[in-house]
Protein backbone atom coordinates (compact mmCIF):
# COMPACT_ATOMS: atom_id res chain seq x y z
CA UNK A 1 0.00 0.00 0.00
CA UNK A 2 1.38 3.39 -0.97
CA UNK A 3 1.82 6.32 1.38
CA UNK A 4 -0.96 8.25 -0.39
CA UNK A 5 -3.38 5.36 0.10
CA UNK A 6 -2.48 5.06 3.76
CA UNK A 7 -3.05 8.83 4.27
CA UNK A 8 -6.60 8.52 2.90
CA UNK A 9 -7.45 5.57 5.14
CA UNK A 10 -9.61 6.63 8.12
CA UNK A 11 -7.77 6.39 11.40
CA UNK A 12 -9.06 4.08 14.10
CA UNK A 13 -9.88 6.19 17.18
CA UNK A 14 -7.94 5.37 20.30
CA UNK A 15 -10.17 3.42 22.68
CA UNK A 16 -9.14 5.21 25.87
CA UNK A 17 -9.49 8.64 24.21
CA UNK A 18 -12.92 7.73 22.89
CA UNK A 19 -14.04 6.63 26.36
CA UNK A 20 -12.93 9.94 27.93
CA UNK A 21 -16.33 11.57 27.32
CA UNK A 22 -16.76 12.83 30.88
CA UNK A 23 -13.31 14.39 30.87
CA UNK A 24 -14.17 16.23 27.65
CA UNK A 25 -17.58 17.32 28.98
CA UNK A 26 -16.05 18.69 32.16
CA UNK A 27 -13.59 20.73 30.10
CA UNK A 28 -16.38 22.12 27.89
CA UNK A 29 -18.55 23.05 30.89
CA UNK A 30 -15.60 24.80 32.48
CA UNK A 31 -15.05 26.91 29.35
CA UNK A 32 -18.74 27.61 28.70
CA UNK A 33 -21.54 29.09 30.76
CA UNK A 34 -23.44 26.62 32.99
CA UNK A 35 -26.15 24.69 31.20
CA UNK A 36 -25.14 25.45 27.60
CA UNK A 37 -23.24 22.20 26.88
CA UNK A 38 -25.64 19.67 25.39
CA UNK A 39 -25.47 16.02 24.50
CA UNK A 40 -22.43 14.26 23.13
CA UNK A 41 -22.58 14.20 19.33
CA UNK A 42 -19.55 12.30 18.06
CA UNK A 43 -15.86 11.52 18.49
CA UNK A 44 -13.43 11.99 15.61
CA UNK A 45 -9.85 10.72 15.46
CA UNK A 46 -7.44 13.58 14.68
CA UNK A 47 -4.28 11.46 14.81
CA UNK A 48 -2.60 8.64 16.70
CA UNK A 49 -4.13 8.68 20.19
CA UNK A 50 -5.75 12.08 19.52
CA UNK A 51 -9.57 12.32 19.52
CA UNK A 52 -11.93 15.29 19.40
CA UNK A 53 -15.28 15.04 21.19
CA UNK A 54 -18.17 17.18 19.93
CA UNK A 55 -21.04 18.37 22.17
CA UNK A 56 -24.17 20.30 21.29
CA UNK A 57 -24.21 24.01 22.13
CA UNK A 58 -27.36 25.42 23.69
CA UNK A 59 -26.03 28.94 23.98
CA UNK A 60 -28.44 31.52 22.51
CA UNK A 61 -27.27 32.99 19.23
CA UNK A 62 -25.07 29.97 18.37
CA UNK A 63 -27.52 27.72 16.59
CA UNK A 64 -25.75 24.78 14.94
CA UNK A 65 -22.46 25.37 16.79
CA UNK A 66 -20.67 22.60 18.73
CA UNK A 67 -18.23 22.45 21.59
CA UNK A 68 -15.10 20.62 20.43
CA UNK A 69 -12.81 19.15 23.11
CA UNK A 70 -9.63 17.43 21.95
CA UNK A 71 -8.00 14.84 24.23
CA UNK A 72 -4.78 12.92 23.72
CA UNK A 73 -2.81 10.06 25.25
CA UNK A 74 0.95 9.65 25.24
CA UNK A 75 2.50 6.47 23.87
CA UNK A 76 2.26 3.56 26.32
CA UNK A 77 0.44 5.80 28.84
CA UNK A 78 -2.92 4.93 30.34
CA UNK A 79 -3.97 8.47 31.36
CA UNK A 80 -5.86 10.65 28.87
CA UNK A 81 -5.02 14.37 29.02
CA UNK A 82 -6.82 17.46 27.81
CA UNK A 83 -5.49 19.19 24.69
CA UNK A 84 -7.83 22.11 23.85
CA UNK A 85 -11.44 23.28 24.06
CA UNK A 86 -13.09 25.44 21.41
CA UNK A 87 -16.54 26.37 20.06
CA UNK A 88 -16.79 25.49 16.36
CA UNK A 89 -19.57 25.96 13.78
CA UNK A 90 -21.37 22.93 12.41
CA UNK A 91 -22.68 22.30 8.90
CA UNK A 92 -25.91 24.27 9.52
CA UNK A 93 -24.45 26.80 11.95
CA UNK A 94 -25.63 30.39 12.00
CA UNK A 95 -22.56 32.37 10.90
CA UNK A 96 -21.82 36.05 10.78
CA UNK A 97 -21.49 37.56 7.30
CA UNK A 98 -18.05 37.72 5.77
CA UNK A 99 -16.05 40.65 7.05
CA UNK A 100 -15.90 43.57 4.67
CA UNK A 101 -13.46 46.49 5.05
CA UNK A 102 -14.99 49.75 6.25
CA UNK A 103 -14.11 51.46 2.97
CA UNK A 104 -16.39 48.99 1.15
CA UNK A 105 -19.14 49.04 3.78
CA UNK A 106 -19.51 52.81 3.75
CA UNK A 107 -22.61 54.06 1.95
CA UNK A 108 -23.86 57.56 1.08
CA UNK A 109 -25.53 59.12 4.08
CA UNK A 110 -23.58 57.10 6.68
CA UNK A 111 -21.46 60.04 7.80
CA UNK A 112 -22.70 62.13 10.70
CA UNK A 113 -21.55 65.25 12.53
CA UNK A 114 -18.01 64.85 13.80
CA UNK A 115 -17.20 61.80 11.65
CA UNK A 116 -13.91 61.76 9.77
CA UNK A 117 -13.55 59.91 6.47
CA UNK A 118 -9.89 59.24 5.64
CA UNK A 119 -8.91 59.11 1.98
CA UNK A 120 -6.27 56.69 0.79
CA UNK A 121 -3.08 58.13 -0.62
CA UNK A 122 -3.54 56.19 -3.88
CA UNK A 123 -7.26 56.90 -4.28
CA UNK A 124 -8.03 56.58 -8.00
CA UNK A 125 -10.59 59.38 -7.77
CA UNK A 126 -7.88 61.95 -6.99
CA UNK A 127 -4.69 63.14 -8.58
CA UNK A 128 -2.05 65.65 -7.47
CA UNK A 129 -2.96 69.29 -7.91
CA UNK A 130 -0.66 72.17 -8.75
CA UNK A 131 0.87 73.29 -5.45
CA UNK A 132 3.97 75.02 -6.76
CA UNK A 133 6.33 72.55 -5.08
CA UNK A 134 7.49 71.30 -8.47
CA UNK A 135 8.09 74.82 -9.78
CA UNK A 136 11.72 75.52 -10.65
CA UNK A 137 13.75 77.97 -8.51
CA UNK A 138 13.72 81.60 -9.68
CA UNK A 139 17.27 81.41 -11.03
CA UNK A 140 16.92 78.04 -12.75
CA UNK A 141 16.15 77.38 -16.40
CA UNK A 142 12.48 76.42 -16.74
CA UNK A 143 11.29 73.79 -19.14
CA UNK A 144 10.53 74.68 -22.72
CA UNK A 145 6.81 74.14 -22.19
CA UNK A 146 6.79 76.38 -19.13
CA UNK A 147 8.82 79.05 -20.92
CA UNK A 148 6.35 79.09 -23.82
CA UNK A 149 3.44 79.39 -21.39
CA UNK A 150 5.11 82.20 -19.47
CA UNK A 151 5.85 84.07 -22.67
CA UNK A 152 2.36 83.54 -24.09
CA UNK A 153 0.53 84.57 -20.94
CA UNK A 154 3.04 87.21 -19.85
CA UNK A 155 3.18 85.44 -16.49
CA UNK A 156 5.80 84.77 -13.84
CA UNK A 157 6.90 81.61 -12.04
CA UNK A 158 6.45 82.47 -8.35
CA UNK A 159 6.91 80.72 -5.03
CA UNK A 160 3.67 79.24 -3.61
CA UNK A 161 4.49 80.55 -0.13
CA UNK A 162 4.29 84.15 -1.33
CA UNK A 163 1.22 86.06 -2.36
CA UNK A 164 0.60 85.10 -5.99
CA UNK A 165 1.13 87.98 -8.36
CA UNK A 166 -1.63 88.89 -10.73
CA UNK A 167 -1.22 86.99 -13.99
CA UNK A 168 1.20 84.44 -12.50
CA UNK A 169 0.79 80.70 -12.90
CA UNK A 170 0.09 80.40 -9.19
CA UNK A 171 -2.72 82.95 -9.31
CA UNK A 172 -4.26 81.27 -12.33
CA UNK A 173 -4.10 77.88 -10.60
CA UNK A 174 -5.70 79.36 -7.49
CA UNK A 175 -8.46 80.98 -9.52
CA UNK A 176 -9.24 77.70 -11.27
CA UNK A 177 -9.29 75.81 -7.98
CA UNK A 178 -6.21 73.77 -8.88
CA UNK A 179 -3.96 75.03 -6.09
CA UNK A 180 -4.75 72.10 -3.82
CA UNK A 181 -2.83 69.04 -2.72
CA UNK A 182 -5.12 66.79 -4.79
CA UNK A 183 -7.91 67.36 -7.27
CA UNK A 184 -10.42 65.13 -9.02
CA UNK A 185 -8.92 62.79 -11.56
CA UNK A 186 -10.60 61.85 -14.82
CA UNK A 187 -11.71 58.61 -13.20
CA UNK A 188 -13.19 60.55 -10.28
CA UNK A 189 -15.08 62.82 -12.65
CA UNK A 190 -16.50 59.89 -14.62
CA UNK A 191 -17.61 57.97 -11.54
CA UNK A 192 -19.26 61.07 -10.10
CA UNK A 193 -21.02 61.78 -13.39
CA UNK A 194 -22.28 58.19 -13.63
CA UNK A 195 -23.55 58.34 -10.05
CA UNK A 196 -25.39 61.64 -10.56
CA UNK A 197 -26.81 60.55 -13.90
CA UNK A 198 -28.21 57.41 -12.28
CA UNK A 199 -30.16 59.47 -9.74
CA UNK A 200 -31.14 62.46 -11.89
CA UNK A 201 -30.57 61.43 -15.48
CA UNK A 202 -32.48 60.76 -18.66
CA UNK A 203 -33.25 57.12 -17.78
CA UNK A 204 -35.15 57.87 -14.56
CA UNK A 205 -38.96 57.47 -14.57
CA UNK A 206 -39.40 61.17 -13.79
CA UNK A 207 -37.37 62.20 -16.84
CA UNK A 208 -39.18 59.71 -19.08
CA UNK A 209 -42.54 61.30 -18.21
CA UNK A 210 -41.31 64.92 -18.27
CA UNK A 211 -42.60 67.27 -20.98
CA UNK A 212 -39.12 68.71 -21.58
CA UNK A 213 -35.53 68.39 -20.38
CA UNK A 214 -33.63 70.58 -17.95
CA UNK A 215 -31.44 72.08 -20.66
CA UNK A 216 -34.33 74.38 -21.63
CA UNK A 217 -35.66 75.01 -18.09
CA UNK A 218 -35.39 78.47 -16.60
CA UNK A 219 -34.80 77.02 -13.11
CA UNK A 220 -31.50 75.42 -14.15
CA UNK A 221 -28.41 77.05 -12.62
CA UNK A 222 -25.33 76.55 -14.78
CA UNK A 223 -22.06 75.32 -13.24
CA UNK A 224 -18.51 75.78 -14.42
CA UNK A 225 -15.83 73.33 -15.40
CA UNK A 226 -16.11 70.29 -17.60
CA UNK A 227 -19.10 68.99 -15.62
CA UNK A 228 -21.05 72.08 -16.68
CA UNK A 229 -21.32 70.59 -20.17
CA UNK A 230 -23.59 67.86 -18.87
CA UNK A 231 -24.94 68.96 -15.46
CA UNK A 232 -26.50 71.87 -13.65
CA UNK A 233 -28.22 72.67 -10.35
CA UNK A 234 -32.01 72.68 -10.06
CA UNK A 235 -33.43 75.78 -8.35
CA UNK A 236 -37.14 74.91 -8.47
CA UNK A 237 -38.39 74.46 -4.90
CA UNK A 238 -41.29 72.29 -6.09
CA UNK A 239 -39.09 69.94 -8.11
CA UNK A 240 -37.93 66.60 -6.62
CA UNK A 241 -34.40 67.61 -7.63
CA UNK A 242 -34.37 71.00 -5.91
CA UNK A 243 -30.80 71.85 -4.89
CA UNK A 244 -29.46 68.72 -6.59
CA UNK A 245 -27.01 68.33 -9.43
CA UNK A 246 -29.10 67.17 -12.40
CA UNK A 247 -28.22 66.02 -15.87
CA UNK A 248 -29.15 68.38 -18.67
CA UNK A 249 -31.21 65.53 -20.11
CA UNK A 250 -33.17 65.13 -16.87
CA UNK A 251 -36.63 66.64 -16.57
CA UNK A 252 -39.73 66.83 -14.39
CA UNK A 253 -43.22 68.31 -14.42
CA UNK A 254 -41.90 71.53 -12.88
CA UNK A 255 -40.27 72.65 -16.13
CA UNK A 256 -40.54 76.42 -16.43
CA UNK A 257 -42.03 76.26 -19.93
CA UNK A 258 -44.07 73.07 -19.63
CA UNK A 259 -47.39 74.62 -18.62
CA UNK A 260 -47.28 78.40 -18.64
CA UNK A 261 -50.36 79.87 -16.97
CA UNK A 262 -52.03 82.61 -19.06
CA UNK A 263 -51.98 86.08 -17.62
CA UNK A 264 -55.35 87.20 -16.16
CA UNK A 265 -57.26 89.57 -18.50
CA UNK A 266 -57.01 93.22 -17.54
CA UNK A 267 -60.24 95.26 -17.90
CA UNK A 268 -60.14 98.17 -20.30
CA UNK A 269 -60.05 101.62 -18.70
CA UNK A 270 -63.34 103.54 -18.71
CA UNK A 271 -63.92 105.97 -21.59
CA UNK A 272 -65.34 109.39 -20.62
CA UNK A 273 -66.52 111.90 -23.20
CA UNK A 274 -67.56 114.56 -20.73
CA UNK A 275 -66.57 115.61 -17.27
CA UNK A 276 -70.01 117.25 -16.46
CA UNK A 277 -73.49 115.81 -15.99
CA UNK A 278 -76.43 116.53 -18.29
CA UNK A 279 -79.80 117.58 -16.81
CA UNK A 280 -82.92 115.79 -18.06
CA UNK A 281 -86.29 117.20 -16.95
CA UNK A 282 -89.20 114.87 -16.35
CA UNK A 283 -91.86 117.20 -17.91
CA UNK A 284 -90.37 119.40 -20.61
CA UNK A 285 -91.84 122.87 -21.15
CA UNK A 286 -94.28 123.42 -24.01
CA UNK A 287 -92.20 126.09 -25.62
CA UNK A 288 -89.02 124.09 -25.80
CA UNK A 289 -90.02 122.43 -29.05
CA UNK A 290 -88.95 118.97 -27.94
CA UNK A 291 -92.51 117.56 -28.05
CA UNK A 292 -95.72 118.58 -29.81
CA UNK A 293 -97.96 120.97 -27.87
CA UNK A 294 -100.97 118.67 -27.99
CA UNK A 295 -99.02 115.83 -26.38
CA UNK A 296 -98.07 117.87 -23.34
CA UNK A 297 -100.02 116.75 -20.27
CA UNK A 298 -100.95 119.12 -17.49
CA UNK A 299 -98.72 118.88 -14.50
CA UNK A 300 -101.58 117.89 -12.20
CA UNK A 301 -102.86 115.04 -14.35
CA UNK A 302 -102.25 111.46 -13.37
CA UNK A 303 -99.40 109.99 -15.38
CA UNK A 304 -100.88 106.51 -15.13
CA UNK A 305 -98.66 105.35 -12.31
CA UNK A 306 -100.21 103.66 -9.39
C-alpha positions in Angstrom: 0.0 0.0 0.0 1.4 3.4 -1.0 1.8 6.3 1.4 -1.0 8.3 -0.4 -3.4 5.4 0.1 -2.5 5.1 3.8 -3.1 8.8 4.3 -6.6 8.5 2.9 -7.5 5.6 5.1 -9.6 6.6 8.1 -7.8 6.4 11.4 -9.1 4.1 14.1 -9.9 6.2 17.2 -7.9 5.4 20.3 -10.2 3.4 22.7 -9.1 5.2 25.9 -9.5 8.6 24.2 -12.9 7.7 22.9 -14.0 6.6 26.4 -12.9 9.9 27.9 -16.3 11.6 27.3 -16.8 12.8 30.9 -13.3 14.4 30.9 -14.2 16.2 27.7 -17.6 17.3 29.0 -16.1 18.7 32.2 -13.6 20.7 30.1 -16.4 22.1 27.9 -18.5 23.0 30.9 -15.6 24.8 32.5 -15.0 26.9 29.4 -18.7 27.6 28.7 -21.5 29.1 30.8 -23.4 26.6 33.0 -26.1 24.7 31.2 -25.1 25.4 27.6 -23.2 22.2 26.9 -25.6 19.7 25.4 -25.5 16.0 24.5 -22.4 14.3 23.1 -22.6 14.2 19.3 -19.6 12.3 18.1 -15.9 11.5 18.5 -13.4 12.0 15.6 -9.9 10.7 15.5 -7.4 13.6 14.7 -4.3 11.5 14.8 -2.6 8.6 16.7 -4.1 8.7 20.2 -5.8 12.1 19.5 -9.6 12.3 19.5 -11.9 15.3 19.4 -15.3 15.0 21.2 -18.2 17.2 19.9 -21.0 18.4 22.2 -24.2 20.3 21.3 -24.2 24.0 22.1 -27.4 25.4 23.7 -26.0 28.9 24.0 -28.4 31.5 22.5 -27.3 33.0 19.2 -25.1 30.0 18.4 -27.5 27.7 16.6 -25.7 24.8 14.9 -22.5 25.4 16.8 -20.7 22.6 18.7 -18.2 22.4 21.6 -15.1 20.6 20.4 -12.8 19.1 23.1 -9.6 17.4 22.0 -8.0 14.8 24.2 -4.8 12.9 23.7 -2.8 10.1 25.3 0.9 9.6 25.2 2.5 6.5 23.9 2.3 3.6 26.3 0.4 5.8 28.8 -2.9 4.9 30.3 -4.0 8.5 31.4 -5.9 10.7 28.9 -5.0 14.4 29.0 -6.8 17.5 27.8 -5.5 19.2 24.7 -7.8 22.1 23.8 -11.4 23.3 24.1 -13.1 25.4 21.4 -16.5 26.4 20.1 -16.8 25.5 16.4 -19.6 26.0 13.8 -21.4 22.9 12.4 -22.7 22.3 8.9 -25.9 24.3 9.5 -24.4 26.8 12.0 -25.6 30.4 12.0 -22.6 32.4 10.9 -21.8 36.1 10.8 -21.5 37.6 7.3 -18.0 37.7 5.8 -16.0 40.7 7.1 -15.9 43.6 4.7 -13.5 46.5 5.0 -15.0 49.7 6.2 -14.1 51.5 3.0 -16.4 49.0 1.2 -19.1 49.0 3.8 -19.5 52.8 3.7 -22.6 54.1 1.9 -23.9 57.6 1.1 -25.5 59.1 4.1 -23.6 57.1 6.7 -21.5 60.0 7.8 -22.7 62.1 10.7 -21.6 65.3 12.5 -18.0 64.8 13.8 -17.2 61.8 11.6 -13.9 61.8 9.8 -13.5 59.9 6.5 -9.9 59.2 5.6 -8.9 59.1 2.0 -6.3 56.7 0.8 -3.1 58.1 -0.6 -3.5 56.2 -3.9 -7.3 56.9 -4.3 -8.0 56.6 -8.0 -10.6 59.4 -7.8 -7.9 61.9 -7.0 -4.7 63.1 -8.6 -2.0 65.6 -7.5 -3.0 69.3 -7.9 -0.7 72.2 -8.7 0.9 73.3 -5.4 4.0 75.0 -6.8 6.3 72.6 -5.1 7.5 71.3 -8.5 8.1 74.8 -9.8 11.7 75.5 -10.7 13.7 78.0 -8.5 13.7 81.6 -9.7 17.3 81.4 -11.0 16.9 78.0 -12.8 16.1 77.4 -16.4 12.5 76.4 -16.7 11.3 73.8 -19.1 10.5 74.7 -22.7 6.8 74.1 -22.2 6.8 76.4 -19.1 8.8 79.1 -20.9 6.3 79.1 -23.8 3.4 79.4 -21.4 5.1 82.2 -19.5 5.8 84.1 -22.7 2.4 83.5 -24.1 0.5 84.6 -20.9 3.0 87.2 -19.9 3.2 85.4 -16.5 5.8 84.8 -13.8 6.9 81.6 -12.0 6.4 82.5 -8.3 6.9 80.7 -5.0 3.7 79.2 -3.6 4.5 80.6 -0.1 4.3 84.1 -1.3 1.2 86.1 -2.4 0.6 85.1 -6.0 1.1 88.0 -8.4 -1.6 88.9 -10.7 -1.2 87.0 -14.0 1.2 84.4 -12.5 0.8 80.7 -12.9 0.1 80.4 -9.2 -2.7 83.0 -9.3 -4.3 81.3 -12.3 -4.1 77.9 -10.6 -5.7 79.4 -7.5 -8.5 81.0 -9.5 -9.2 77.7 -11.3 -9.3 75.8 -8.0 -6.2 73.8 -8.9 -4.0 75.0 -6.1 -4.8 72.1 -3.8 -2.8 69.0 -2.7 -5.1 66.8 -4.8 -7.9 67.4 -7.3 -10.4 65.1 -9.0 -8.9 62.8 -11.6 -10.6 61.8 -14.8 -11.7 58.6 -13.2 -13.2 60.6 -10.3 -15.1 62.8 -12.7 -16.5 59.9 -14.6 -17.6 58.0 -11.5 -19.3 61.1 -10.1 -21.0 61.8 -13.4 -22.3 58.2 -13.6 -23.6 58.3 -10.0 -25.4 61.6 -10.6 -26.8 60.6 -13.9 -28.2 57.4 -12.3 -30.2 59.5 -9.7 -31.1 62.5 -11.9 -30.6 61.4 -15.5 -32.5 60.8 -18.7 -33.2 57.1 -17.8 -35.1 57.9 -14.6 -39.0 57.5 -14.6 -39.4 61.2 -13.8 -37.4 62.2 -16.8 -39.2 59.7 -19.1 -42.5 61.3 -18.2 -41.3 64.9 -18.3 -42.6 67.3 -21.0 -39.1 68.7 -21.6 -35.5 68.4 -20.4 -33.6 70.6 -17.9 -31.4 72.1 -20.7 -34.3 74.4 -21.6 -35.7 75.0 -18.1 -35.4 78.5 -16.6 -34.8 77.0 -13.1 -31.5 75.4 -14.1 -28.4 77.1 -12.6 -25.3 76.5 -14.8 -22.1 75.3 -13.2 -18.5 75.8 -14.4 -15.8 73.3 -15.4 -16.1 70.3 -17.6 -19.1 69.0 -15.6 -21.0 72.1 -16.7 -21.3 70.6 -20.2 -23.6 67.9 -18.9 -24.9 69.0 -15.5 -26.5 71.9 -13.7 -28.2 72.7 -10.4 -32.0 72.7 -10.1 -33.4 75.8 -8.3 -37.1 74.9 -8.5 -38.4 74.5 -4.9 -41.3 72.3 -6.1 -39.1 69.9 -8.1 -37.9 66.6 -6.6 -34.4 67.6 -7.6 -34.4 71.0 -5.9 -30.8 71.8 -4.9 -29.5 68.7 -6.6 -27.0 68.3 -9.4 -29.1 67.2 -12.4 -28.2 66.0 -15.9 -29.1 68.4 -18.7 -31.2 65.5 -20.1 -33.2 65.1 -16.9 -36.6 66.6 -16.6 -39.7 66.8 -14.4 -43.2 68.3 -14.4 -41.9 71.5 -12.9 -40.3 72.6 -16.1 -40.5 76.4 -16.4 -42.0 76.3 -19.9 -44.1 73.1 -19.6 -47.4 74.6 -18.6 -47.3 78.4 -18.6 -50.4 79.9 -17.0 -52.0 82.6 -19.1 -52.0 86.1 -17.6 -55.4 87.2 -16.2 -57.3 89.6 -18.5 -57.0 93.2 -17.5 -60.2 95.3 -17.9 -60.1 98.2 -20.3 -60.0 101.6 -18.7 -63.3 103.5 -18.7 -63.9 106.0 -21.6 -65.3 109.4 -20.6 -66.5 111.9 -23.2 -67.6 114.6 -20.7 -66.6 115.6 -17.3 -70.0 117.2 -16.5 -73.5 115.8 -16.0 -76.4 116.5 -18.3 -79.8 117.6 -16.8 -82.9 115.8 -18.1 -86.3 117.2 -17.0 -89.2 114.9 -16.3 -91.9 117.2 -17.9 -90.4 119.4 -20.6 -91.8 122.9 -21.1 -94.3 123.4 -24.0 -92.2 126.1 -25.6 -89.0 124.1 -25.8 -90.0 122.4 -29.0 -88.9 119.0 -27.9 -92.5 117.6 -28.1 -95.7 118.6 -29.8 -98.0 121.0 -27.9 -101.0 118.7 -28.0 -99.0 115.8 -26.4 -98.1 117.9 -23.3 -100.0 116.8 -20.3 -100.9 119.1 -17.5 -98.7 118.9 -14.5 -101.6 117.9 -12.2 -102.9 115.0 -14.4 -102.3 111.5 -13.4 -99.4 110.0 -15.4 -100.9 106.5 -15.1 -98.7 105.3 -12.3 -100.2 103.7 -9.4 
